[in-house]
Amino acid sequence: MILINDGSTDGSSEIAGSFLDPRIRILGGEERMGLAQRLNQGVCEAKGEYIARMDADDVAYPSRLEVQAEFIGKNIHTDVVASRVVIFESNGEVTGTYPFRQEHEEICRRPCAGFYFPHPTWLGKAAWFRANPYSPAMIKAQDQELLLRTFEKSRFACVPQILLGYRKANLSISTAVTGRFLYSKALIRKAFRDRKPFFLFGVPEQALKFMVESFAMASGLNYHVLRHRALPVSKEECEEWEKVWSECNRPGGGKQCG
């Protein structure tokens, strides 16, 4: 397990260092380098055949790595496999889930609009990550730019199980602005570099989405937009999440928590 500290000031390093387990490696320190460079650092330092990633505030299900590693082991042409997520608030309440796309063709059907391929759930071949590093210029939407740059020469898939809890309490104007702007620039680069002007049509679509999000956030409706975007989760999936969340928050628990 590689834990990457990008200049945190909340005592994370001390907490991570308290686990006396040689399988845990702590990278980084006081300097802030940004997510893309830290991800590339983790990829270079990793020694395994596969690389799985998640963020510090999300929750992995106990079976996550087993299910995804088994899938990619059986589907040898798949480079990266994701999973479905349950979106939850800080108190553990379920908001819903994101739209699900299982096969590569479905995931990459509308690259101008973006890819339904949840970044915190990725597990992929280490060789693929090393051959396709994250762009340090992308301070947001790092995953979307990487998918846009590689989808024509790679194979992606998503397992139908929910294997991760994705913490999302509201929408952020700054995140929306930066993400939409940088992805639009990536679309423009793609159009000119590959001589495929089709990708330019994605720029006004990104601008329209940003306008809708900005209006919602400025009017205080961002939480309702988040709820509206989320798809319902089945009763069985809610019950499974409650078990994971309960284990994550019990004294002495939390082994699968970010």
Secondary structure as UniProt FT lines:
FT   STRAND          2..6
FT   HELIX           12..17
FT   TURN            22..23
FT   STRAND          25..29
FT   HELIX           35..45
FT   STRAND          50..52
FT   TURN            56..57
FT   STRAND          59..60
FT   TURN            62..63
FT   HELIX           64..74
FT   TURN            76..77
FT   STRAND          80..88
FT   TURN            90..91
FT   STRAND          94..97
FT   HELIX           104..107
FT   TURN            111..113
FT   HELIX           119..121
FT   STRAND          123..125
FT   HELIX           126..131
FT   TURN            136..137
FT   HELIX           142..150
FT   HELIX           151..153
FT   STRAND          156..167
FT   HELIX           173..193
FT   TURN            194..195
FT   HELIX           197..201
FT   HELIX           202..218
FT   TURN            219..220
FT   HELIX           222..229
FT   HELIX           235..249
FT   TURN            251..252
FT   TURN            255..256
//
